[in-house]
Amino acid sequence: MKQYLDLFLHHRQLLDAQAPAVLNRQRERAAQALMQLGMPTRHDEDYRYTDVAAALAPDYGFQLGGSATTALTPDNEHTAADLYAHLARPEDNALTALNTLLAQDVLMVSVPAGTKMKRQVRLFNPQRNAQPLMAHRRILVIAEPDSHLQLILDDKVPSNEKEVKAETLTTTVTEIFVRRGAKVEVYENEQTHTKNHRFSELYVHQEGHSSFIHANLTLQCGLTRNRIHVQLSEPHAETTLLGCTVADGTQHVDANTLIDHSATDCSSHELYKFVLDGQAEGAFAGRILVRPDAQRTLSDETNANLVCTPEAHMWAQPILEIYADDVRCSHGATVGQLSADALFYMQQRGLPPDEARLLLKQAFAADVISKVPDAPIRERFLHLLEQRFSHQLTNCRECHRCL
């Protein structure tokens, strides 16, 4: 932690010069929060499955200055400042505080009331660094009443890049405000490299009669931790969280979710699946909180995991915390291996053992993607999944770990 605070103190003036005022006003609070909270350790319940200190230990480079920053208009700056103060307070989380401390710009997507965007908004974050480097991204999304937005977030190594050997640290804080009657769909696709350390913090605030859908597809990574905090603050809001992870080698993926039911007549649906090979590690901690006033809540949570080798590890922790009496809530988690009967059945019909294993793994993971409501995005994710299992992705071409 000291190295990040020193970087901030030594280069504060340059940081402020390249960033909008809405970010600069948060930095002192973030520094104080980091000093008070410290970096999370495995002794913290929310971080027991991921060694954050080890991921932050390398001496990452940091590009200061020279970024093209468009100043926010006075109206937007005032709105953004109010929203930042309302939800993503750096005092709440050390990684959010670190991002707040060093982020140099903010991407703001605002959809006017009643606007149904005909095209998707895609944010592509390529990794091209040859030296150890860190990047801190900030995204703010405001969907005004009765609007509709589809947002695609791609983190990947470009297909024409040579092997990436440098350590990389990326932190992303995304804040999404779904106003009354609005609908927001967010689709994330991660195809990075084994030396990438990715920490994503997603905060979602939903008003009445709104809909939020989040689908995450992790196909290649190093160490990834995705934290999602959704608050259903007014009646008749609905949330769907989908997660599909395919990991092998020594890859590590940690999914931590909280769905906070704070109002009556809201619903949430959550499905996460992991396919782990080699010495890969997966973790899922999903908490559903139903507050006393959240009567007539409907919620279901499922985590299913396929552990294909004795060396792979999976931790599953579904949590239901209910303080209301008129609810329908369910949760469950399974950890298992490939079915011997299914393998035998497929081999009896002429499929080689390796091909049979791949098809079973692919079918298991594809079940999550089949829940994606948008047909073109669903087909794209299914295509990427098929490429992953047939070794056609960028980092798969010389790897046969999935066999």
N, C-alpha and C positions, 0 to 999 in steps of 0.2 A: 504494500500500500504506500509506503514511504516514497518510492520512486515516482508514483503518479502525483502525489501531493507536491513533491519537489518540482516536477515538470510544470505543474500549474503555477506554483509560486514564482518560478524563474521566468516563465513566458506568459504571464497573465496579460500583459499589455498587448502582445502580439495576438493572443487568443481573442481578446475583446475587439481588436481592430478588424478581425476577419469574420466576426459573428454578429447576428442581429441582437439588439438590446434585450429582447425577450429571453434569450439564452444567457446573456451576460449577467442579468439580474439574479439568476438562479445559482451562480457559481459559488458565492460565499456560503450559501446554505448547503450546497453539495459538499464543500470542503469540510464544514463543521459536521455534517452527517457522517462522512467517511471516518473522521477522527473519532467520533462517538461510537459508531457501529463496528468499525473494523471490517476486514474482509471476512465473509462467511467461511466457516470450517465444517468439517464432517460432524462436529458436535451439534451443529444447528439442524433442527429437524428437517427443514426444507432443503438442506444441502447435504444430507447424509450420504448421498450416492455419487456426488461429484466433488473432486478435489479442486476447488476454485483457486486456492493459493498456488498450486503447482502450475495451473494454466496461466496465471498472471505473472509468474516469476521471471520468464525470459525478458531480456532487455530489448523490447520492441522499439523500433524507430517510429517516429510520428511526424507526419507532414504538417508543418505549421506555415500558414500564410499561403498566398497565391491561389486560393480557391475562389471561384466565381460565386459570390453571394449576392442574391437579389434582396434588397431591403424590403421588409414587410411594409405595407401601407399603414398609416396610423390606426385605421379602424381594425385591420386584421391583427396588428401587433397587440392592440388592446384586448381583442377577443382571445388571442392565443395566450396572452399572459394570464387572463382569468381562468382559462381552461387548464393550463399547466398547474396553477396553484390549486385548482379544484381536485385534480386526480393524482397525477404522478409526482407526488412530493418526494424529493430525494431522501427525506428522513425515513421513508418507509422501507427502503431496500438499498443495500450497499452497491449493487451493480447498476441500479438506476442512478444512484448518486455519482458513480464513476463516469457514466455516460454524460450526465449533466455537467460534470466538472470539465470535460474535455471536448464535447461536441462543438463543432465550428459552424454548423448551419442546421437548418431545419427545413424539411420538405413538407409543405402544407398543401393538402388536397381538400378543397371545399366544394361540395356539391350543393347548388342552390335548391331551395324548396321546390318540390314538384318535378325536379329534373330526373329523367330516366336516361342515364348515359347509354348511348348506343354502342360505344366501344369500350373495351377493357382498358384500364390504366395499368401499364406494366413497368415495374422498376427492376432494372437489370444491374446487378452488382458484380462485375467481373473481378477476378483476383489475378494480378499480374506482377506482384512484387517478387524481386529476386533476393531481397534482404528482409530480415525480420521487420515486420511493420504492423501497426495497429490502426484501426479505423473505428470511429464512433459515429453512428448514424442516428438521426432523430426524425421521426415521421409523425405528423399530426394529420388526422383525417376527421373532417366534420361533414356528416351527411345530414343536411337540413330536413325538416319534415316532408314525408312522402317522396323522398328521393331514392335513387337506386344506383349503387356503385359496385363494380367488380374490380378488385385490385389484385394484381399478380406480382409476387415478389420472387425474383430469381437470384439466388446466390450460387455462382458456379465458376469453374475454371473454363475459360473459352476453349473450344475444341481445337484451335490451332496453336495453343500454348504448349511449350515443352514441359517436362516434368517440373513441378513446383517443389522446391526443396526448403524454402524459407518458412520459419515460424510466422504464423499470422494470428492476430487477435482482432475479432470484430465484436462490438457491442451495439445492439440496436434497441432503442426504446420507441415503441409504436403506441400512440394513443388514438383511440377511435371513439368518436361520439356519434351514436346512432339516435337521431332525434325521433320524435313521435311519428310513427307510420313509415319510417325509412327502412331500407333494406341494404345491408352491406355484406358482400362476399369477399373473403380474403383467401387467396391460394398461394401457398409457399412451396417452393421447390429448391432443395439444397443438393448441389452436386459440387462439393469443394474437394479438399485433399486432406491427407492424413495428418498434416501439421497445422491444420486450421483449428483455432479455438473460438467457438461461436457462442455468445450469450445473448439471447433474445428475450426482451421483456415486453409483453403485449398487455395493454390496459384497455378494456372496453367498457363503456358506460352506455346503457340502453334505456331509452324512455318507452312509454307505453305504445303497444301495438307495433313495435319494431321487430326486425329480424336480423340476426347476425349469424353468418356461416363462416367457419374457419377450417380449412383443410391443409394439412402439412404433409409433404412428401419428402422424406430424407433418404436419399439413395447412396450418397457418398459423403464422408465427412472425416473429421479427426475426433475432436471432442465438441459435442453440441449439447447445450442446455437451453430448452425452450420453456419459458414461464408465461402462463396466461392467467389473467385475472379479469373475469367478466362480472359486472354488476348489473342485475336486472332490477332497476330502481322504480319502475312503474308497472301497473297491471298489463297483462296480455303481451308481454315481450317473450320472444323465443330465441334460443341459442342452440346452435349445433357445432360441436367440435369433433373433427376427424383427424386422425393421425396415422400415418403409415411409415414404418422405418424398416429399411433393409441394411444390415450392418455386418461386417466381417472383419478379419484381421484383428487389430486392437482398437477398433473404433468404439466410441462411447457416446450414447445418446440418452439424455435425461429429459423427460417431459413432466412438467409440474403444472397442474391446472387447479384453478379455484373458480367455481361458479357460485356466485353469491345471490341467492333468491331473497330479495328485500321487499317484494310486493306480491300481491295476490294474483292468482290466475296466470302465472308464468310457466313456461316449460323449457326444459333443456334436454339435449340428447348428446351423448358422448361415446365415441368408439375409437379406440386406439389399438393398433396391432404392431407387433415387432417380429421380425424374422432375423435371428442371430446365428451367425456362423463363426468359425475360427475361435478367437479369444474375445470376441466382441462383448460389450456390456450394454445392457439396456435398463432403464428405470422408468417407471410410471408411478406418479403420485397424483391422484385425482380426488379433489375434495369438493363435495356438494354441500353447501351451507344453506339451510332453510331457516330463515329467521321467524320469530313468533308471529309477525303480521303477514307472512307469506302463505296464507291459506290457499287451498286448492292448487298447490304446486304439483306439476307433473315432471318427473325427472327420471332418466335412465342412463346408466353409465356402465360400459363394458370395456374391459381390457383383456385381450387374448394374445398369447405370445408363443412363438415357435422357436425352441432352442435346439439347434441342429447338431451341436457337438458337446462333448463333456466339458470343454474348456470355456464355453460361452456362459454368461451369467445374466439373469434377469431378476429384477426386483419389482414387485407389483404391490401397490398400496392404494386401493380404492377406499374412499372415506365418505360416509354419509353422516352429516351432523344436522339433526332435525329438531327444531323447537316449535313446530306447529303440529296440530293434530289432524287436520283435514288435508292429507297429501297422498300422492301415489308415487313412491320413489323406489328404485331398484338399483343394485350395483353388483358387479361380479368381476372376477379376474381368474384367468386360467394360464398355466404355464405347462407346455408339453412338447413332445417330439413328433416327428413325422410318423404317421400311422403305418405300422408294419403291414396291416391288412390291405391298406390302400396301395402301398408299394407292391405287394404281392399281386394284387388284382391287376395293376397296370402292366407289370412285367409278364403276366400270363397272356396279355393281349399284344405282346411283341415289343413293348417299349423297353429300351435299355435302362438299367438302374439309374444312371446319372440323369438321363432325360426325365425319368419318372419323378425323381426328387425335385428337379427344377420346376416341373409343372405343378406339383403339389405346393411348393413354396409360393409360386406365382399366384396360384388360385387363392391361397390363404390370404395373401396381401391384397389382392385385387378386390376382395370383399369390401374393404374400406373405401376404395376409390369408386366402387359402384354406387355409393351413397352420395357422391357429388352431384348436385342437382343440375348443373349446367353441362349439357351434352358435349360441346366442343372441348371444354376443359377436362371433362371426364375422359374423353378419348385421348387427349394429349397425355394425361397422367398414366393411363393404361399403356400407351405406347412407350413412355419413358420406363415404366416398370418392366415391360417386356425387353427393352434394350438392356436394362440392368441385369436381368437374368440370362440374357444371351451374349453378355460381354461386349456390347456395342457402345456403351457410354465411354467418354473420354478416358477415364481412369481404369476402365475394365479390360482394355484391349490386350494387356499383358498379364491379366490376373485371372485365375481360375479357382478362386476360393469358394465360389458358390456351388461347385460341383460336389 
